[in-house]
């Protein structure tokens, strides 16, 4: 009897070990459990546009646990002070890298000095920053916004020649690199053509709602115009809604230029509503991943990297091109 009880007791004591062994065999360790993750703090401007949402998704996909990363995402809701707070939080958390998509170009010296003192590399994406000491960030990757504006102006020159143009200009967030560069491109065109007139200019904050609001005001005031220069796709969508409500046909009654080249906007080129869309590629996630991989190897990435981009109009766009682009 004592022997039987001893055997039963031994079986009970061994049971958890047997179950644990079976559990380990049935559930293999995930990649995240097999190695330490690289922690990246990403301060994103917000979610104001389709471009921005695609940019965020690209980061989340590339900097995933499956790829060896833990991404801490902070949405700044268009406020620089929230980004500064987020960067300080990243520093306190001891992240390995900080990625910043800045709201505006200026005002970063102090917080980036703090990041440098903590030994955390800072990668700037999308918009540029203006600081006195460029060693405060490791590298920047994004678009040449001034070149984008020049592309739009060149297209207008070829399309209209010496015809008079009355241009409604919907600007993005004032002080952002995209707004500055695209505005500079249009200003250069206005200065070079006496027959081009700026009929209206105001910021629509890169949002569809504000773009529609501004265009409804322009139409209500009876402003004479035949071109809309919208600094992103979403404001162009708002402008299109306003034009249609007023009984006008976008693309026929008004030439509409946009920037970003998201799939929705490109389909509007095929339908004739948008005349030109200058590309601004948001898929920076794999590019940031490549930069971090170089830094992890002790190598030095380029300080500045401009993304190669193009433009689309009815002459060069097809459904196949749209379906192959990824955003």
N, C-alpha and C positions, 0 to 999 in steps of 0.2 A: 504493500500500500504506500509506504513511504517512497519507494522507488518510482511508483506511478505518479505521485504528486510532484516529485522532483523533476520528472520528465515534462509534466504539464507546465510547471513553472518556467523551465528552460525554454519551452516553445513560446510561451507568452512573452518572455523577455526578448527573444530573437525576432518576434513578429515585426516590430517597427523597423528593424534593420533590413529585413527581407522586403518589406513594403517600400522602404526608401530606395533600395537597390533597384526594385522593379520600376519605381517612378523615374529614376535617372535614365534608365535604359529606354523608357517609352517616350520621354520628352527631351530631345537633344538640346543642348545650350544654343541660344540664339547668338548671332554675331556680336550683338551688343554685350552679351554676358562673357564672351570669350576675350574681349579686349577693352581697354579703357576708351571711352568716347572722347573725342575732341569737342570741347564746349565752345559754341559760338553764340555771342549775343548780337542780335540783329535789330537795330532801330530803324523801323520802316516809317516813311512819311505818313501813310494812312491807307485808306482803301477808296480813294476818291474817284478812281477811274478803272476801266477794264485793263489798261496797261499796268496799273499798280497791282491789281489783283493777280495778273499773270506773273508779274515780277515776284510777288510773295510766294506764289505756288512753286515757281522755279527754284527759289531758295529752299523751301521746305522739302522739295523732292530731292535736290542734290545733297543737302546737308541733313540727311536722314540717319537714324540709327543703323539702318542696313548698310549705309556707306561709312559708318564709323563716327557719326557726329551726334551731338545733342544741341539742337537749335533752340535758343530762347528768343522768342519773337516779341517785340514790343511795338504796338501801333501808336504812333505819336498824335494821330488825329489832327494833322496839319500844324502842330504847335512845336516850335523849336524848344521851348522850355521843357516840354515833356521828353524831347529827345535828350536834352542835357541830363535830366534826371535819370533817364534810362541808362545812359552811358555810365553814370556814377554808380548805379545799381549793378551794372555788369562788372565794374571794377571791384566793388565790394564782394561780389560773388566769386571773384577770381576766375573769370572765364579765360579761355585760351586765346580767343580772337574776338575783336569787335568789328562788326560790319555796319556801316552808317550810310543810309540814303538820306542826305540832308534836305531839310525843308528849304533853307536859304543858303547862300554862299558864305555869309559872314557870321561871326559870333561864336566860333568854335575853339579859339586859341586856348582858353583856360581849361576847358574840360579835356581837350586832347593832350594838353600838357600833363594832366593828372593821369591819363591812360598811359602816356609814355613813361612817367615816373613809376607806374605799376608794372612796366615791362610787358604791356599787352599790345600786340600789333593791331593797327586800325586800318581796315580796308574800306575805302570810299567807293560807293557804287552809284550809278546813274548821274546825279547832279554833282557838279564840282564845288569845292569850297575855296574860300579866299582867306589864307592865313599868312602870317609873316614868316613862320618857320615850317617849311614843307617836310622837315624830318618828323613832325608830329603825326604824320600818317605814313603808312608803309607803301601804299599804292592806290591808284584810282583806276576804275574801269567804267566806261560809259560811252555816250554818244557825243558827236561834234554838233552841238545844237546850232551854232552859227552857220555851219555848213548846211544843215537842214534848211534853215531859213533861206540861204542862198539858192538851194535847189528849187524851192518853191518860187522864188523870184525869177529865176531863169526860165522856169516853165511858163510863168505868166508872160514874160517877154516874147517867147517863141509863139505862144498861143494868140496873143493880141497885138503884137507889133506896136504900132503907134496909136492904137485906139485909146481913147480916154477911159480911165478906170476910177471908179469911186469905191473905195475899199472900207469895209467894216472889219475892224480888227478886234477879235476876242482873245485877250491875253490870258495866260495861266497865272499861277501864284506869283505875285510880284516879288522879285528878288531871287527866284529860283533860277538855276542855270538854263533850264529849258525855256523859260520865259525870256530871259536876257538874250540868249542866242537867237531865238526865233524872231524876237522883236528887232534885234540889230539887223538881221537879214532883211526884214521888210523895210526898216528905216533906210537902209542902203539903196533899196529899190526905189523908194519914194524920192530920195535925193537925186537919183540918176534919171528920173523920168518926170518931166514937167507936166505930162498928161496924166500922171497918177495923183489922185487926191485921197487923203485920209478923211473919210466921212465920219467915222466914229471909232473910238478906242476905249476899252475898259476891261478890267479883269473879271473873268468868269470863274476863277479859282479851279480851273480844270474840271468842273462838274457840269453834268447835263442840265440840272435844274437852273443853275446860274446862267448857263449859255442860252437857255430858252428865255429866261427873264430878260436878259440884255437885248436879245433880238426882238422880243415883243415890244420893248421900249423904243427901239430904233424904228420899228414899223409904225408904232403909234405916233411918233414924232414926224412921220412923213419924210424921213431922211432918204436922199437919193443915193442908191448904191447898186452896183452890179457884181461885186466880188465880196465874198466873206473869207477872211483869213483867220481860221480858228486854230489856236495853238495846241489843240489835241482833239482826238476823236469824240470824246464825250460831250464837249461843248458844241461840236458840230452836230451831234444828234439833237441837242436842245434847239439849235438854230433851225434845223430841218423841221422839227415839230412846230416851231413858231411860224415858219414860212408856209407850211401846209395849212395851218389854222387861218392864215391871212389870204389863202386862195392862190398862193404862188407855187410854182413847181421848181424845187431845187435841182440844179444842174441844167435847167433850161432857161428859167427866168433869172437865175443867179448862179454864178460860178462859185463853187464852194471848195476851198482848200483846207485840208486837215493834216494832222501829224499823228503818228503812232503806227497806223496800218494794222489795227486789230482785224480779226476775221469779219466782224459785223460791218465795219467800215468798208472793207474791201468788197463785200457783197453789195454795198451801196454804190460802189463804183460801177459794178456790173449792171445795176439797175438804173444807173444814170444820175443818182441823187448827189453823190460826191464826185467832183471833177478830178481832183488830185489828192493823193495821200502820201506823205513823205514818211518813210519807215523810221521807227525808233524801236529797236529790238529790246524787249524786257527780260529776255531769258538769261539773266546773269548768274543764276545758281551754279551751273557747271563751270563758269569762268572763275567764280569765287572759290569753288572747290579746287580747281587747278592751281590757283594762287596759294592756297593753304598747303597743298601737297608739296609745292616747291619750298615753301617756308619750313615745313616739317623736315625736309631733307637738308636744310641749311643753305638753300640756294636763294638767290635774290631775283624776284620777279621784276618786270619792267615797272618803272614809276608811274607811267601813264599809258593806258591802252584804250584806243578808240575802236569801237565796234564798226565793222564794215556794214553799210546800209545802202538802200536804194530808194526808189519811189515807184508808185503805181498809178496808172491812169488807164483809160479804156484801150490804149494801144498795146499794153504789155501784160495785162492781167487776164488770167484764166481761172476756172474753178479748180484745176489741178494745182496751181500755185497756192491758192488759198488753203486747200486741204493738206498741203505738205508743210505748212509753216509752224504749226504747234501753238498758235495763240490768236 
